[in-house]
Amino acid sequence: DSWGMEAPQFDDPFRTAEFEDVAGFPENEKVRHLRSVVATDRALAHELRREVDHLDKNLRQLQETDVKLEQLLSKDAQEVQMLHAHKQALERDLEDEKQRLAQLREARNSANHESLALRRDRKHLIAELRFLRHMAEEEEGLILVLQNSNQYLEASRGTLEASSAALAKISAELQNQISTEKDQLQLDSQRCA
């Protein structure tokens, strides 16, 4: 893996005593041509160095962006897991409350039947019924709150899943760009070698 490595350093192939000492040669067409070739190759080497440095900078930026995206994806995944666990806990609570409500309704029905047979305890049974009805209303209100919370969690999970999918797509595109930049950098290095 060559990520994070510094850009390769290219030596100027023409900075040698052989070529720097051309001033000692008699001025003729060959010497002038040689000097022109040396100057052109030095300019090309300098331009290639600038391009390699620029590509290296872009590669580092892409690497940093990729790390940040991976951190965001990990954080989103943790949030989804937490929401899922919270949803399961709410569903268990909702099931418990449904069972309690069924027991209360059963008790209320039983009280209604008993009230027909126990006329002398009518006042007591009426108070009992009022209490049970009040409890049933409170339990129904709690169930409604739990249902609303469950709907909110479902909507939040959908939003997080959509965000995670978008981030995954961006990450894949960045990986492709990084791979392309690496291939181009290797080709440029081979050309300059």
Secondary structure as the mmCIF struct_conf table of DSSP 4:
data_model
#
loop_
_struct_conf.conf_type_id
_struct_conf.id
_struct_conf.beg_label_comp_id
_struct_conf.beg_label_asym_id
_struct_conf.beg_label_seq_id
_struct_conf.end_label_comp_id
_struct_conf.end_label_asym_id
_struct_conf.end_label_seq_id
TURN_TY1_P TURN_TY1_P1 TRP A 3 GLY A 4
HELX_LH_PP_P HELX_LH_PP_P1 MET A 5 GLN A 9
TURN_TY1_P TURN_TY1_P2 PRO A 13 PHE A 14
BEND BEND1 THR A 16 THR A 16
HELX_RH_AL_P HELX_RH_AL_P1 ALA A 17 GLU A 20
HELX_RH_3T_P HELX_RH_3T_P1 ASP A 21 GLY A 24
BEND BEND2 PHE A 25 PHE A 25
HELX_RH_AL_P HELX_RH_AL_P2 GLU A 29 ALA A 117
HELX_RH_3T_P HELX_RH_3T_P2 ARG A 119 ASP A 121
HELX_RH_AL_P HELX_RH_AL_P3 ARG A 122 CYS A 192
#
